[in-house]
């Protein structure tokens, strides 16, 4: 999936599209900046594109470019500067910048920019300023992780991605950016199908090193989870949605998740977000040593506690993939 516009339905639409730019010189100029300095209000062609997508999906959010307040910009720059240098090096040739907006319909969106000849110029991330205006790392992660479920008086889902003084807005931004950078690093690579090509252009499952770890291409050229990775609630999980699964699905979904090789519930929604979440949580937990805890409380009693996926033996295949990717 090229962004977070409510889960799989958004990806089905977005995977058919690229942003064909009328301003290749602007993007060439941005690519010359240091990767930490590629940011600003969203250019008009990005805003226009997201507006078309939102309208097609029936999303009420109306995008607009935003000038980030000074404190917001400082937090974003802190988040970027604390990403491991090896990751920033990987992004240098792929990321055209992080651009600020409102009304995205999600926390952030990633898309690919091409010229009129179809040449990939790079990827852009659009960050919704409103999603982070007043949220610390744990508050943002808890809010986001609750979006697939209807509000409940009985159940409380809590997420911790930062401890103590690290529970800041900058660290919320960093985790979200790592997820989006996972999408950036997917574009045009061969470990997953290329999302903007038609289904009949896909190869076999075995041809994609990451895909085959949890997914398969069926006879109808659909990407579906392997039988051992699937669970009943999975197809009803849509992030940033307004419908929401019932609270009874929360416990059962998280319990089922513990028998899979998905790094998070978000990762189970589709293969592209599986990689983005694998990448983000690996950098977050393994490289930066930060927590990733999920707790479900029912009637004030803890019914489920989940530590970082990377502490579990079931992470071994994806750990090996990430080690090989970073070594390359």
ChimeraX attribute file (.defattr): number of C-alpha atoms within 10 A of each C-alpha:
attribute: neighborCount
match mode: 1-to-1
recipient: residues
	/A:1	28
	/A:2	29
	/A:3	26
	/A:4	22
	/A:5	26
	/A:6	20
	/A:7	23
	/A:8	22
	/A:9	12
	/A:10	20
	/A:11	20
	/A:12	14
	/A:13	15
	/A:14	20
	/A:15	17
	/A:16	11
	/A:17	17
	/A:18	18
	/A:19	19
	/A:20	19
	/A:21	18
	/A:22	12
	/A:23	11
	/A:24	15
	/A:25	10
	/A:26	12
	/A:27	20
	/A:28	13
	/A:29	11
	/A:30	17
	/A:31	20
	/A:32	13
	/A:33	14
	/A:34	11
	/A:35	21
	/A:36	16
	/A:37	14
	/A:38	17
	/A:39	21
	/A:40	17
	/A:41	17
	/A:42	24
	/A:43	17
	/A:44	10
	/A:45	14
	/A:46	21
	/A:47	22
	/A:48	16
	/A:49	16
	/A:50	24
	/A:51	21
	/A:52	14
	/A:53	17
	/A:54	20
	/A:55	12
	/A:56	11
	/A:57	15
	/A:58	9
	/A:59	18
	/A:60	12
	/A:61	15
	/A:62	16
	/A:63	21
	/A:64	20
	/A:65	22
	/A:66	19
	/A:67	15
	/A:68	21
	/A:69	10
	/A:70	9
	/A:71	10
	/A:72	18
	/A:73	17
	/A:74	13
	/A:75	18
	/A:76	23
	/A:77	17
	/A:78	17
	/A:79	22
	/A:80	21
	/A:81	14
	/A:82	13
	/A:83	18
	/A:84	13
	/A:85	11
	/A:86	10
	/A:87	14
	/A:88	18
	/A:89	11
	/A:90	14
	/A:91	19
	/A:92	17
	/A:93	15
	/A:94	22
	/A:95	23
	/A:96	27
	/A:97	24
	/A:98	24
	/A:99	25
	/A:100	24
	/A:101	23
	/A:102	23
	/A:103	23
	/A:104	29
	/A:105	22
	/A:106	22
	/A:107	23
	/A:108	25
	/A:109	23
	/A:110	23
	/A:111	25
	/A:112	24
	/A:113	21
	/A:114	19
	/A:115	16
	/A:116	12
	/A:117	7
	/A:118	12
	/A:119	10
	/A:120	17
	/A:121	20
	/A:122	23
	/A:123	27
	/A:124	27
	/A:125	26
	/A:126	30
	/A:127	29
	/A:128	24
	/A:129	23
	/A:130	17
	/A:131	19
	/A:132	18
	/A:133	13
	/A:134	11
	/A:135	19
	/A:136	20
	/A:137	25
	/A:138	23
	/A:139	19
	/A:140	24
	/A:141	21
	/A:142	20
	/A:143	16
	/A:144	17
	/A:145	18
	/A:146	18
	/A:147	19
	/A:148	25
	/A:149	23
	/A:150	16
	/A:151	14
	/A:152	12
	/A:153	8
	/A:154	11
	/A:155	19
	/A:156	19
	/A:157	20
	/A:158	18
	/A:159	23
	/A:160	19
	/A:161	25
	/A:162	21
	/A:163	13
	/A:164	6
	/A:165	6
	/A:166	15
	/A:167	17
	/A:168	20
	/A:169	22
	/A:170	23
	/A:171	24
	/A:172	24
	/A:173	27
	/A:174	24
	/A:175	22
	/A:176	20
	/A:177	25
	/A:178	24
	/A:179	26
	/A:180	30
	/A:181	25
	/A:182	22
	/A:183	28
	/A:184	26
	/A:185	20
	/A:186	22
	/A:187	21
	/A:188	16
	/A:189	11
	/A:190	13
	/A:191	18
	/A:192	21
	/A:193	26
	/A:194	17
	/A:195	21
	/A:196	19
	/A:197	12
	/A:198	12
	/A:199	15
	/A:200	9
	/A:201	11
	/A:202	18
	/A:203	13
	/A:204	14
	/A:205	18
	/A:206	13
	/A:207	14
	/A:208	18
	/A:209	12
	/A:210	22
	/A:211	24
	/A:212	18
	/A:213	19
	/A:214	21
	/A:215	22
	/A:216	20
	/A:217	20
	/A:218	13
	/A:219	7
	/A:220	8
	/A:221	15
	/A:222	12
	/A:223	18
	/A:224	17
	/A:225	22
	/A:226	15
	/A:227	10
	/A:228	11
	/A:229	19
	/A:230	18
	/A:231	17
	/A:232	10
	/A:233	15
	/A:234	19
	/A:235	13
	/A:236	16
	/A:237	24
	/A:238	23
	/A:239	23
	/A:240	21
	/A:241	18
	/A:242	12
	/A:243	14
	/A:244	18
	/A:245	18
	/A:246	12
	/A:247	18
	/A:248	13
	/A:249	19
	/A:250	20
	/A:251	18
	/A:252	13
	/A:253	16
	/A:254	19
	/A:255	15
	/A:256	16
	/A:257	21
	/A:258	17
	/A:259	13
	/A:260	18
	/A:261	23
	/A:262	24
	/A:263	26
	/A:264	22
	/A:265	20
	/A:266	20
	/A:267	18
	/A:268	26
	/A:269	22
	/A:270	19
	/A:271	25
	/A:272	25
	/A:273	26
	/A:274	27
	/A:275	27
	/A:276	27
	/A:277	27
	/A:278	27
	/A:279	22
	/A:280	23
	/A:281	25
	/A:282	24
	/A:283	20
	/A:284	24
	/A:285	17
	/A:286	15
	/A:287	11
	/A:288	13
	/A:289	11
	/A:290	18
	/A:291	17
	/A:292	21
	/A:293	16
	/A:294	20
	/A:295	19
	/A:296	19
	/A:297	16
	/A:298	16
	/A:299	10
	/A:300	10
	/A:301	10
	/A:302	13
	/A:303	12
	/A:304	14
	/A:305	14
	/A:306	16
	/A:307	13
	/A:308	20
	/A:309	20
	/A:310	18
	/A:311	12
	/A:312	13
	/A:313	10
	/A:314	16
	/A:315	18
	/A:316	13
	/A:317	13
	/A:318	21
	/A:319	17
	/A:320	10
	/A:321	16
	/A:322	18
	/A:323	11
	/A:324	10
	/A:325	10
	/A:326	10
	/A:327	8
	/A:328	6
